[in-house]
Amino acid sequence: MRLVILEDYDLASEWAAKYIRNRIITFRPTAQRYFTLGLPTGSTPYACYKKLIEYHKSGDLSFKYVKTFNMDEYVGLPRAHPESYHSYMWNNFFKHVDIDPANAHILDGNAQDLEAECAVFEKDIADAGGIDLFVGGIGPDGHIAFNEPGSSLVSRTRVKTLAKDTIVANARFFGHDLSKVPTMALTVGVGTVMDSREVMIVITGAHKAFALYKAIEDGVNHMWTVSAFQQHPRTIFVCDEDATLELRVKTVKYFKVTHTAHLYSTLPHFPQKNIFLKAI
């Protein structure tokens, strides 16, 4: 497990974007070998997506041979609704890069058979060869995707009834009208994300400091589903200084020192161009 601490939200987002860029570039995807990426929605990844779009437009990064799988979607919300995760992804990312729409997988919250939709999504991930890098964010209560407190840590993609706290928190996106907030969602499971070859979770802001503490320093606990990723062999938590406020000083110091050592020992090098991948 790695913890990468940056000064603020913008730098944490840029680091995450550069890490994604470098993973795709070093993978060297082709039509016969796609890079598979798991993606989140919400306020946390917004700046990261803006950076990825910037890298694409500058010619540094292509998504032509990338397949994506999004974490979740509301049930019953039309795709064209401005708060649907379909709308979020297309407006904030997909339409700005060269990804083939057929390779951008988002759960259909309006499917006639929701359980079948979840099963197909799991099969599509398996058929793609699994996910190379799953990027996620968390809520203040430590939930990842819609795996809220109490969710099974071996759960798979499924239909989920949303907790009252989640509905109240999401009301700000629906004119503060609780009656307009979806009460159910489709979500990947904790086990689904754990199956990925690598997981990167971005956590920013003082309001998520206790969740980061639970993720890093406390034990694995289904009431804090993000804590499950302590047991993943390749987890990177990327955070800003504000998010570390609940961590012990020696924990912060340890990860800052190890991050610096890791950076200079693993930076990819391309002899034919005599350059290092910039960045992280």
VEXDO-925537 format. One line per field, with one value per residue (C-alpha): x, y, z; residue in one letter; residue number from 1. Coordinates in Angstrom, 1 decimal, always signed. Example, Ala and Ser with C-alpha at 12.3 -4.5 7.8 and 13.67 -1.06 7.14 Angstrom:
2
c1 <- [+12.3;+13.7]
c2 <- [-4.5;-1.1]
c3 <- [+7.8;+7.1]
rest <- [A;S]
nr <- [1;2]
END
This chain:
280
c1 <- [+0.0;+1.2;+0.0;+1.0;+0.5;+0.3;-0.2;-3.8;-6.6;-5.2;-1.8;-3.4;-5.6;-2.7;-0.6;-3.5;-3.9;-0.2;-0.2;-3.1;-1.4;+1.9;+0.2;-1.5;+1.6;+3.9;+1.2;+1.4;-2.2;-3.1;-6.2;-5.2;-4.4;-6.6;-5.8;-8.8;-9.6;-12.2;-13.6;-15.5;-17.8;-18.4;-16.5;-13.2;-12.2;-13.3;-9.9;-8.2;-10.4;-9.6;-5.9;-6.4;-8.3;-5.4;-2.9;-5.0;-5.4;-1.6;-1.0;+0.5;-2.2;-4.7;-7.8;-8.3;-7.3;-8.7;-11.8;-13.5;-16.0;-17.7;-18.4;-22.1;-25.3;-28.6;-31.7;-34.6;-32.8;-32.9;-29.5;-30.0;-30.7;-27.9;-27.2;-27.0;-23.6;-23.9;-24.3;-21.4;-19.0;-19.8;-19.9;-16.8;-14.6;-15.6;-16.7;-13.4;-11.1;-10.8;-12.4;-14.7;-18.2;-18.6;-15.6;-17.1;-19.2;-21.7;-24.4;-27.9;-30.1;-33.2;-32.6;-35.8;-34.0;-31.5;-30.0;-29.3;-27.7;-25.4;-24.5;-23.7;-21.5;-19.4;-19.2;-18.1;-15.3;-14.2;-14.4;-12.2;-9.5;-10.2;-9.4;-5.8;-6.3;-9.5;-9.6;-12.0;-13.0;-14.8;-17.4;-16.8;-18.2;-15.6;-17.9;-16.5;-18.9;-22.3;-20.8;-22.1;-21.3;-22.2;-21.7;-20.0;-16.3;-16.7;-19.7;-20.2;-22.0;-25.6;-28.7;-28.3;-30.8;-29.2;-28.9;-30.8;-27.5;-26.6;-29.9;-29.7;-26.1;-27.1;-30.1;-27.8;-27.6;-31.4;-32.4;-32.4;-35.6;-35.4;-38.3;-36.2;-33.2;-33.0;-33.2;-31.6;-28.5;-26.5;-22.9;-19.8;-19.0;-16.0;-15.0;-15.3;-12.8;-10.6;-10.2;-8.5;-4.8;-4.2;-6.4;-5.9;-8.2;-8.1;-9.1;-9.1;-10.4;-10.5;-14.1;-12.6;-9.7;-11.4;-12.2;-8.5;-7.5;-9.9;-8.5;-4.9;-4.4;-7.4;-8.3;-10.4;-14.0;-17.1;-18.5;-15.7;-15.6;-12.5;-10.5;-10.8;-8.1;-5.5;-5.5;-5.1;-1.5;-1.3;-3.3;-2.3;-4.1;-3.6;-4.5;-4.0;-2.6;-6.0;-7.1;-4.2;-5.3;-6.5;-3.3;-0.5;+2.6;+4.8;+2.4;+2.5;+6.3;+6.8;+4.7;+6.3;+9.8;+8.8;+7.0;+10.2;+12.3;+9.8;+9.5;+13.2;+13.6;+10.7;+10.4;+10.0;+12.8;+12.8;+16.4;+15.4;+14.1;+16.5;+13.7;+11.9;+8.1;+7.4;+5.4;+4.7]
c2 <- [+0.0;+3.5;+6.9;+9.8;+13.2;+16.4;+20.0;+20.6;+19.2;+20.5;+18.9;+15.6;+15.6;+16.3;+13.6;+11.1;+12.2;+11.8;+8.3;+7.2;+8.7;+7.0;+3.6;+3.8;+4.9;+2.2;-0.5;+0.3;-0.7;-2.0;-3.2;-6.7;-5.6;-2.9;-1.1;-1.4;+1.4;+1.7;+5.2;+7.2;+10.2;+13.1;+16.2;+14.5;+13.2;+16.4;+18.1;+14.8;+14.4;+17.9;+17.1;+13.8;+15.8;+18.3;+15.5;+14.1;+17.4;+18.0;+14.7;+13.0;+10.5;+8.5;+6.5;+4.7;+1.4;+1.9;+0.3;+1.9;+0.7;+3.2;+2.5;+3.2;+4.8;+5.9;+3.7;+5.3;+8.5;+9.1;+9.0;+12.5;+13.9;+16.3;+14.5;+11.0;+9.5;+8.9;+12.7;+13.4;+11.1;+12.2;+15.9;+16.0;+13.4;+11.0;+13.5;+15.4;+12.4;+9.7;+6.8;+4.6;+4.9;+1.1;+0.8;+3.1;+0.9;+2.5;+0.6;+1.1;+2.2;+2.0;-1.6;-3.7;-6.4;-4.6;-7.8;-9.1;-5.7;-6.2;-9.7;-8.6;-5.8;-8.3;-10.5;-7.6;-6.9;-10.5;-10.6;-7.5;-9.4;-7.7;-4.1;-2.9;+0.2;+1.1;+4.7;+5.7;+8.3;+8.0;+9.8;+11.2;+7.9;+5.9;+4.4;+3.7;+3.7;+3.1;+0.5;+2.3;+1.4;-2.2;-3.4;-6.8;-6.5;-9.3;-7.9;-7.8;-5.5;-5.2;-3.1;-1.0;+0.9;+4.2;+5.2;+8.2;+10.1;+9.6;+10.8;+13.9;+14.6;+14.2;+16.5;+19.5;+18.2;+18.0;+21.5;+20.4;+18.5;+15.1;+13.8;+14.2;+12.3;+8.6;+6.1;+3.2;+2.7;+0.1;-0.2;-2.3;-4.3;-4.0;-7.4;-6.2;-3.4;-5.7;-8.0;-5.2;-5.5;-2.0;+0.4;+4.2;+6.0;+9.8;+11.4;+15.2;+17.7;+17.9;+16.5;+13.2;+13.1;+10.6;+8.3;+8.4;+7.5;+4.6;+3.5;+3.7;+3.4;+1.5;-2.2;-3.6;-2.9;-3.3;-0.1;+1.7;-0.1;+1.8;+0.0;-3.2;-1.9;-2.3;-5.9;-5.3;-6.0;-2.7;+0.1;+3.8;+6.4;+9.9;+12.7;+16.4;+17.8;+18.6;+14.9;+13.9;+15.9;+12.7;+10.7;+10.4;+12.5;+9.5;+8.0;+11.1;+11.3;+7.7;+7.8;+11.1;+9.6;+6.3;+8.2;+10.2;+7.0;+5.2;+8.0;+8.0;+4.3;+3.5;+6.4;+4.8;+5.4;+5.2;+4.8;+5.2;+8.7;+9.3;+10.8;+10.0;+10.1;+13.3;+13.4;+11.7]
c3 <- [+0.0;-0.9;+0.4;-1.8;-0.1;-2.2;-1.0;-2.3;-4.4;-7.7;-7.2;-6.0;-9.1;-11.4;-9.8;-10.3;-13.9;-14.6;-13.0;-15.2;-18.3;-17.5;-16.9;-20.2;-22.1;-20.5;-21.2;-24.9;-25.7;-29.2;-31.0;-29.7;-26.1;-24.6;-21.3;-19.0;-16.7;-13.9;-13.4;-10.8;-10.9;-8.5;-7.5;-6.7;-10.2;-12.0;-12.1;-12.9;-16.0;-17.1;-16.9;-18.9;-21.6;-21.6;-22.2;-25.0;-26.8;-26.5;-28.3;-25.2;-24.6;-26.6;-25.4;-28.7;-27.2;-23.7;-22.3;-19.3;-16.7;-14.5;-10.8;-10.6;-11.9;-10.4;-10.9;-12.8;-13.8;-17.5;-19.2;-20.5;-17.0;-16.1;-12.8;-14.4;-14.4;-18.1;-18.5;-16.1;-17.9;-21.5;-20.7;-18.4;-20.1;-22.9;-25.5;-25.2;-25.9;-28.7;-26.8;-28.9;-27.3;-27.5;-25.1;-22.5;-20.2;-17.8;-15.9;-17.2;-14.4;-16.6;-17.7;-17.6;-15.5;-13.1;-11.7;-15.2;-16.1;-13.1;-14.1;-17.7;-16.4;-14.4;-17.5;-19.6;-17.2;-17.2;-21.0;-21.2;-19.2;-15.9;-14.9;-15.0;-12.9;-11.0;-10.0;-7.2;-4.7;-1.3;+0.7;+4.2;+5.6;+3.7;+1.1;-2.3;-5.3;-3.5;-1.1;+1.9;+5.6;+6.3;+2.7;+2.2;+1.5;-1.1;-2.8;-6.6;-8.9;-7.7;-7.0;-3.9;-1.8;-0.8;+2.8;+4.1;+4.7;+1.0;-0.2;+1.9;+0.8;-2.9;-2.6;-3.4;-6.9;-7.2;-6.1;-2.4;-3.2;-1.5;-3.5;-6.7;-5.4;-6.6;-3.8;-5.5;-7.6;-9.5;-8.2;-8.6;-5.4;-3.2;-4.4;-8.0;-7.4;-5.3;-8.4;-10.3;-10.8;-9.3;-7.4;-6.9;-4.5;-4.5;-1.1;-0.6;+1.9;+5.7;+5.6;+4.5;+7.0;+9.4;+6.4;+5.4;+9.0;+8.8;+5.5;+6.5;+10.3;+11.5;+10.8;+8.0;+8.8;+6.7;+8.2;+6.4;+3.0;+1.8;+4.5;+2.5;+0.1;+2.8;+1.7;-2.0;-3.2;-5.3;-3.7;-4.0;-1.9;-3.3;-0.9;-0.1;+3.2;+4.5;+4.3;+6.5;+9.6;+11.5;+10.7;+13.2;+12.5;+12.1;+9.6;+7.4;+7.7;+6.8;+3.6;+2.5;+2.8;+1.1;-1.7;-2.5;-2.5;-4.7;-7.2;-8.1;-8.1;-10.4;-12.8;-16.3;-18.8;-22.5;-23.8;-27.5;-26.7;-23.8;-21.7;-18.5;-18.3;-16.4;-13.7;-10.6]
rest <- [M;R;L;V;I;L;E;D;Y;D;L;A;S;E;W;A;A;K;Y;I;R;N;R;I;I;T;F;R;P;T;A;Q;R;Y;F;T;L;G;L;P;T;G;S;T;P;Y;A;C;Y;K;K;L;I;E;Y;H;K;S;G;D;L;S;F;K;Y;V;K;T;F;N;M;D;E;Y;V;G;L;P;R;A;H;P;E;S;Y;H;S;Y;M;W;N;N;F;F;K;H;V;D;I;D;P;A;N;A;H;I;L;D;G;N;A;Q;D;L;E;A;E;C;A;V;F;E;K;D;I;A;D;A;G;G;I;D;L;F;V;G;G;I;G;P;D;G;H;I;A;F;N;E;P;G;S;S;L;V;S;R;T;R;V;K;T;L;A;K;D;T;I;V;A;N;A;R;F;F;G;H;D;L;S;K;V;P;T;M;A;L;T;V;G;V;G;T;V;M;D;S;R;E;V;M;I;V;I;T;G;A;H;K;A;F;A;L;Y;K;A;I;E;D;G;V;N;H;M;W;T;V;S;A;F;Q;Q;H;P;R;T;I;F;V;C;D;E;D;A;T;L;E;L;R;V;K;T;V;K;Y;F;K;V;T;H;T;A;H;L;Y;S;T;L;P;H;F;P;Q;K;N;I;F;L;K;A;I]
nr <- [1;2;3;4;5;6;7;8;9;10;11;12;13;14;15;16;17;18;19;20;21;22;23;24;25;26;27;28;29;30;31;32;33;34;35;36;37;38;39;40;41;42;43;44;45;46;47;48;49;50;51;52;53;54;55;56;57;58;59;60;61;62;63;64;65;66;67;68;69;70;71;72;73;74;75;76;77;78;79;80;81;82;83;84;85;86;87;88;89;90;91;92;93;94;95;96;97;98;99;100;101;102;103;104;105;106;107;108;109;110;111;112;113;114;115;116;117;118;119;120;121;122;123;124;125;126;127;128;129;130;131;132;133;134;135;136;137;138;139;140;141;142;143;144;145;146;147;148;149;150;151;152;153;154;155;156;157;158;159;160;161;162;163;164;165;166;167;168;169;170;171;172;173;174;175;176;177;178;179;180;181;182;183;184;185;186;187;188;189;190;191;192;193;194;195;196;197;198;199;200;201;202;203;204;205;206;207;208;209;210;211;212;213;214;215;216;217;218;219;220;221;222;223;224;225;226;227;228;229;230;231;232;233;234;235;236;237;238;239;240;241;242;243;244;245;246;247;248;249;250;251;252;253;254;255;256;257;258;259;260;261;262;263;264;265;266;267;268;269;270;271;272;273;274;275;276;277;278;279;280]
END
